[in-house]
Amino acid sequence: MRVIRLAFVFILLGAMSVLAADMRTETLEVRSGNGKHAFQVQVAESASDRAKGLMGRTDLTPDQGMLFIFPQSGLQYFWMKNTPSALDIIFIGTDYKIKRIAHNTVPFSEDVISSDVPVKYVLEVLAGRAAELGIKPGDRIIRIP
């Protein structure tokens, strides 16, 4: 029975990766105090893509992420339910400046993570990457796909 459950989990995770593969992939560049940093991001533009986000994903690499594009600027709320990887959640305003970073979010947590200020874009990357690259509030996104 345990083998069947494990097989189901792997099938489910594979299916979620395939679903995420339908999103377009673009390059996003962040300019921090120590240079430019490029990320290959899947772009979540539709409500259904934004709702799925990185749920179930374990295949994110250090230079990958997901960019959420909202129809308009506003307070944005996230949680980590069904998300097995710890993430840095980077909140970006319409001026392409980073407004806030939620560092090292807790996998599977149902705690609400707020942008605290109106934003139009949200970038999710592996936990620790923002600090590792020196990315902080006030830094600018050079190119939003």
C-alpha positions in Angstrom: 0.0 0.0 0.0 2.9 2.4 0.9 4.4 1.8 -2.6 1.1 2.7 -4.3 0.8 5.9 -2.2 4.4 6.9 -3.1 3.7 6.2 -6.8 0.6 8.3 -6.7 2.6 11.2 -5.1 5.3 11.0 -7.9 2.6 10.9 -10.6 0.8 13.9 -9.0 4.1 15.9 -8.8 4.9 15.1 -12.4 1.4 16.1 -13.5 1.8 19.5 -11.7 5.1 20.1 -13.4 3.5 19.4 -16.8 0.7 21.8 -16.0 3.2 24.5 -15.0 5.1 23.8 -18.3 2.1 25.4 -20.1 3.1 28.8 -18.8 5.5 30.9 -20.9 9.1 31.2 -19.7 10.9 34.5 -19.8 14.1 36.1 -18.5 13.7 38.6 -15.6 16.6 40.7 -14.5 17.0 42.3 -11.0 19.6 45.0 -10.4 20.9 45.0 -6.9 23.8 46.8 -5.2 26.2 44.1 -6.4 25.1 43.8 -10.1 22.5 42.3 -12.3 20.9 38.9 -11.6 18.9 37.0 -14.2 16.2 34.5 -13.5 14.3 32.2 -15.9 10.7 32.7 -14.7 7.5 31.0 -15.6 4.9 33.8 -16.0 1.6 33.3 -14.1 -0.7 35.8 -15.8 -4.1 34.1 -15.6 -6.1 33.6 -12.4 -5.8 29.9 -12.7 -2.0 30.0 -13.2 -1.7 32.4 -10.2 -3.8 30.1 -8.1 -1.5 27.1 -8.9 1.7 29.0 -8.5 4.5 26.7 -7.4 2.2 24.3 -5.5 3.7 20.8 -5.5 6.9 21.8 -7.3 10.2 20.5 -6.1 12.2 21.1 -9.3 13.1 24.8 -8.9 16.8 25.7 -9.4 18.6 28.7 -8.0 18.2 30.8 -11.1 14.6 29.9 -11.8 11.4 31.4 -10.3 7.8 32.3 -11.0 6.6 35.8 -11.8 3.0 36.6 -10.9 1.5 39.4 -12.9 -1.8 40.8 -11.5 -4.3 42.8 -13.6 -3.8 45.8 -11.4 -1.8 47.0 -8.5 -3.1 46.2 -5.0 -2.4 44.4 -1.8 -1.4 40.8 -2.7 -1.7 37.9 -0.4 0.2 34.5 -0.6 0.5 31.4 1.4 2.6 28.2 1.2 -0.1 25.6 1.4 0.8 22.7 -0.8 4.2 24.3 -1.6 7.0 21.9 -0.6 9.9 24.3 -1.2 10.8 27.3 1.0 10.8 30.5 -1.0 11.7 34.1 -1.0 8.6 36.1 -2.1 9.6 39.4 -3.7 6.8 42.0 -4.0 7.3 44.5 -6.9 5.5 47.8 -7.6 4.3 49.3 -10.9 7.5 51.3 -10.9 9.5 48.0 -11.0 11.0 48.6 -7.6 11.1 45.9 -5.0 8.8 47.0 -2.1 9.1 44.0 0.3 10.7 40.6 0.5 9.2 37.8 2.6 12.4 35.7 3.2 12.5 32.0 3.8 8.8 31.2 3.8 7.8 28.0 5.5 6.7 25.1 3.3 3.1 24.0 3.6 2.3 26.9 6.0 -1.2 28.4 5.8 0.0 31.7 7.3 -0.9 34.6 5.1 2.0 36.5 3.6 1.0 40.1 2.6 2.7 42.5 0.3 1.8 45.2 2.9 1.7 47.8 0.1 0.1 47.8 -3.3 2.1 45.8 -5.9 1.5 44.5 -9.4 4.1 41.8 -9.6 5.4 39.1 -7.3 8.5 37.1 -7.9 9.1 33.7 -6.1 12.6 32.3 -6.0 14.2 29.6 -3.8 14.6 30.6 -0.2 17.8 32.4 0.6 18.5 33.6 -3.0 17.5 37.2 -2.3 20.0 37.5 0.6 22.6 35.5 -1.3 22.5 37.9 -4.2 22.1 41.0 -2.1 18.6 41.8 -3.4 16.7 44.1 -1.1 13.7 46.5 -1.1 14.4 49.5 -3.3 16.3 47.4 -5.9 14.8 47.6 -9.4 13.6 45.0 -11.8 15.2 45.8 -15.1 12.9 43.9 -17.4 9.4 42.6 -16.6 8.4 40.1 -19.4 
